[in-house]
Amino acid sequence: MKHAWVCALGLAFAACSDDSSPFDGVKPPEGLEYAHPEPWVTGTGVPPPGPGGRVIITNSLDDTLSLLELEGATTPGWRELARVPVGLNPVELEGPHHTAVSPDGSHYYVGISNYVPGGGSGPHGAHGSGADDGYCLKLDARDNRLVGSVRVDPNPGDVIVSKDGNTLYQTHFDTLKIAEVARRGGTEREMYARLAIIDAKTMTRKAMVDVCPAPHAIRLSADERTAYIACWSDEVAIVDLSAPTTEAPRVKVANNAGTATAPRHQPYALTMSPTTGDVFVSSMSSREVQVLEARTHAMNAARTIRLAGSPMFGDISADGATLYMPYQGVEALAIIDAATGFIRREVDLAPAGCLNAHQAKLTPDESHALVVCEGDHVRPGTLHSVNLAQGTVVNTVRVGIFPDSVSILRGQP
C-alpha cells in the first residue's frame, strides 16, 4: 500500500504541466476566523461514557466514529457500542482523521481532512492530496453532538490536546503542496505546511506556524514548551512553543536522509518516552524506528530499531521501559526494550484479521494494547485487543472503513 502511494506522489511531480497555478502558495487571510456556515449538529442517542471510559475510532472512508466501552476490552465478546456519523456535510465524504480527547473527558476533537477518495493509495488513501481546507471539530462526549469547529489548512494530519485541555495542536500533511511547488521549480521552504495552534474552548485559531514539508505526527515535551513534529522531508521539526513563530530547527533522521520530493525514510509517526522525553520516529520507507534524544536534540543512530515492515503509531509504558510498535506488511506488534532497542517479542496480528496495522494504544492498566488496522480500504477494518502478558489477541472487532486512529476517553464527563 505504502509504495503505491509514494509512486503516485512521484507521478504527480512528473505528470503536472509547467503552468503554475495562481493559487500556489496562497493562504487565507490571517485575520479571518471562521467555522463551517451550516454545521451538521445532530447528536445521537448513544448513552454517555461510563466511569470505565470509552474507545473512539475514526473511520476515514465512511465518515463515522466507532464507539466501544473500554470495559470489556480485555475479555472475549467485546463489541461496538455504536457507529455514529461525524462531519459537516451528511452527503459528502470528508475523511475524519485522528482524534484528541480532553483531559476531563467532556469533549473530543476530530480532524476533517477533506481528501478525495480514489485519488491514490497508502496510509491515508488520497489524504495529503486534498485541495480544500480542512477542519477541526469539537464534539460533546455525552451525546456526540458537534459543538464547535474551526477551519484550518488543507490535509489536516495529527491532532493533540494540551494537558490542561485549553489548546489543540493540529498538523497538515500536505503532500499536494510539495507536488505543486516542485512542479513550478520552487524551493523546499515554499513547501512548508503549517501547524495550527487552536483555542480548544472557543475553537478559534491562536496561531498558524510554518513548520516543514508535510508535517504529520506531533508530540509535546513533558513541560509542553516544545513540540516535536515528523516531517515528510526526512526530518523532525523542533518547535519552541514559547516563540512558535520563530523558524523551528529541523533534525535529519539519518545521515542518508533525502528531501521532501525524494524522501528515503518518510517519517510519519512519533512515540514519546514519558520518562526521558526521547522521541521514537517511525519511518515508513526505511522500516526503521529512529531515536531523537531529548537531552541533545540529536538523533542517536546507534539506537535505531529495524523492523520487517513499516512502523506506525506506537505507545510506551508509563515507566518508559517498553515500546509497543505496530508495523505494516507483516502486520505485527513489536514489544521492544526502549533503552536498548531489543525486540523482546512480536505478536502476529494477521491471523486475527489485521491488515495494515496503524496504531497501538495501551489500556490504562497496561495489560492490553488496542491495535487498529486499516483493512483494505474497501471492506471494514478491525480493532484488536492484545493480551500483552500472553502475546495473544483476545478480541477482534470489525469497525468502519479505513480506521486510522484509536483514542481512549476516560471517565464520565
C-alpha positions, 0 to 999 in steps of 0.5 A: 500500500505504502509504495503505491502511494509514494509512486503516485506522489512521484507521478504527480511531480512528473505528470503536472504541466509547467503552468503554475497555478495562481493559487500556489502558495496562497493562504487565507487571510490571517485575520479571518476566523471562521467555522463551517456556515451550516454545521451538521449538529445532530447528536445521537442517542448513544448513552454517555461514557461510563466511569470505565471510559470509552474507545473512539475510532475514526473511520476515514472512508465512511465518515463515522466514529466507532464507539466501544466501552473500554470495559470489556476490552480485555475479555472475549465478546467485546463489541461496538457500542455504536457507529455514529456519523461525524462531519459537516456535510451528511452527503459528502465524504470528508475523511475524519482523521485522528482524534484528541480527547480532553483531559476531563473527558467532556469533549473530543476533537476530530480532524476533517481532512477533506481528501478525495477518495480514489485519488491514490493509495497508502496510509491515508488513501488520497489524504495529503492530496486534498485541495480544500481546507480542512477542519477541526471539530469539537464534539460533546462526549455525552451525546456526540453532538458537534459543538464547535469547529474551526477551519484550518489548512488543507490535509489536516494530519495529527491532532493533540490536546494540551494537558490542561485541555485549553489548546489543540495542536493540529498538523497538515500533511500536505503532500499536494503542496510539495507536488505543486511547488516542485512542479513550478521549480520552487524551493523546499521552504515554499513547501512548508505546511503549517501547524495550527495552534487552536483555542480548544474552548472557543475553537478559534485559531491562536496561531498558524506556524510554518513548520516543514514539508508535510508535517504529520505526527506531533508530540509535546515535551513533558513541560509542553514548551516544545513540540516535536513534529515528523516531517515528510522531508526526512526530518523532525521539526523542533518547535519552541512553543514559547516563540512558535513563530520563530523558524523551528530547527529541523533534525535529519533522521539519518545521515542518508536522509533525502528531501521532501520530493525524494524522501528515503525514510518518510517519517510519519509517526512519533512515540514519546518516552514519558520518562526521558522525553526521547522521541521514537520516529517511525519511518515508513520507507526505511522500516526503521524506528529512529531515536531523537534524544531529548537531552541533545536534540540529536538523533542517536543512530546507534539506537535505531530499531529495524523492523520487517515492515513499516512502523506506525503509531506506537505507545510506551509504558508509563515507566518508559521501559517498553515500546509497543510498535505496530508495523505494516506488511507483516502486520505485527506488534513489536514489544521492544526494550526502549533503552536498548532497542531489543525486540523482546517479542512480536505478536502476529496480528494477521491471523486475527484479521489485521491488515495494515496495522496503524496504531497501538494504544495501551489500556490504562492498566497496561495489560492490553494494547488496542491495535487498529488496522486499516483493512483494505480500504474497501471492506471494514477494518478491525480493532484488536485487543492484545493480551500483552502478558500472553502475546495473544489477541483476545478480541477482534472487532470489525469497525468502519472503513479505513480506521486510522486512529484509536483514542481512549476517553476516560471517565464520565464527563 
